[in-house]
């Protein structure tokens, strides 16, 4: 059985705010939430972990930083 984690745990392990998670989801850059009930959402822990592992390490690649 896959473990579902709620918003508080998801924001804690990703170090992202709920609004940032929502924006990334809308762009297709973060796993989609699932509806647990009419008032609760969550994410599959394995999908969030895979997303974290796929992130680049080191300095951010921004214009002007070399």
C-alpha positions in Angstrom: 0.0 0.0 0.0 1.3 3.5 -0.9 1.6 6.0 1.9 -0.2 9.3 1.5 1.3 12.4 3.1 -0.6 15.6 3.9 0.2 19.2 3.1 2.1 19.9 6.3 4.5 16.9 5.8 4.9 17.7 2.1 5.9 21.3 2.8 8.2 20.2 5.5 10.1 17.6 3.4 10.3 19.8 0.3 10.9 23.0 2.1 8.3 24.7 -0.2 5.2 26.6 0.7 1.7 25.3 -0.2 1.3 28.1 -2.8 4.6 27.1 -4.4 3.5 23.5 -4.5 0.3 24.5 -6.1 2.1 26.6 -8.8 4.4 23.8 -9.6 1.5 21.3 -9.8 -0.3 23.6 -12.3 2.8 23.7 -14.5 3.1 19.9 -14.3 6.4 20.2 -12.4 5.3 18.5 -9.2 3.3 15.4 -8.5 -0.4 15.9 -8.6 -2.3 15.9 -5.3 -5.0 13.3 -4.7 -8.3 14.0 -3.0 -8.6 12.0 0.2 -12.0 13.5 1.1 -14.0 16.6 0.2 -11.8 18.7 2.5 -8.4 16.9 2.5 -5.7 16.4 -0.1 -2.4 14.6 0.0 0.4 13.3 -2.2 1.9 9.8 -2.6 5.1 9.8 -0.5 7.0 7.8 -3.2 6.2 10.4 -5.9 7.3 13.3 -3.7 10.5 11.4 -2.8 11.2 10.7 -6.5 10.6 14.4 -7.3 13.1 15.5 -4.6 15.7 13.0 -5.9 15.3 14.4 -9.5 16.1 17.9 -8.4 19.6 19.3 -9.4 22.2 19.7 -6.7 24.5 22.6 -6.1 24.1 26.2 -7.1 21.0 27.3 -9.0 21.6 27.8 -12.7 20.5 31.4 -13.0 21.5 34.0 -15.5 24.4 35.9 -14.3 25.7 33.2 -11.9 28.8 31.6 -13.2 
